[in-house]
Amino acid sequence: MIAGIVAMLFCIPKFKFDIFRGGTSKDWWFGISPEGFGTVAMLLNFIISIIISLFTPDPPKEVQDIVEKIRIPGGVIEANSH
């Protein structure tokens, strides 16, 4: 999320408020207006998240079990035993 926020904090002030030597519509990144650049920032977030997840280990088994247990609503075991 930090990558997308940084991209937005650079893009919007640059083109909307003429900070960082702002430019005209010809200078927009990928031809996208500053108002629509959030989509590009979101895609940047997804890409970086996927890359980071590929280089980090899986959580411990007990943490995975806790997450799976939380996902099962209460009373489901009794309902399945009928």
FENPERA-V102838 format. One record per residue. RES is the residue in one letter. OMEGA is omega in whole degrees, 0 to 359 (* if undefined). Layout:
<<RES;OMEGA> <RES;OMEGA>>
//
This chain:
<<M;180> <I;181> <A;179> <G;179> <I;179> <V;179> <A;179> <M;180> <L;175> <F;186> <C;185> <I;178> <P;182> <K;187> <F;182> <K;187> <F;176> <D;174> <I;183> <F;182> <R;182> <G;183> <G;179> <T;180> <S;176> <K;182> <D;181> <W;180> <W;181> <F;181> <G;184> <I;180> <S;179> <P;179> <E;181> <G;185> <F;178> <G;178> <T;178> <V;178> <A;178> <M;178> <L;176> <L;177> <N;180> <F;181> <I;181> <I;178> <S;179> <I;179> <I;180> <I;180> <S;178> <L;183> <F;179> <T;181> <P;176> <D;176> <P;180> <P;183> <K;182> <E;177> <V;177> <Q;178> <D;178> <I;180> <V;180> <E;180> <K;179> <I;183> <R;181> <I;180> <P;179> <G;178> <G;182> <V;183> <I;179> <E;181> <A;180> <N;184> <S;180> <H;*>>
//
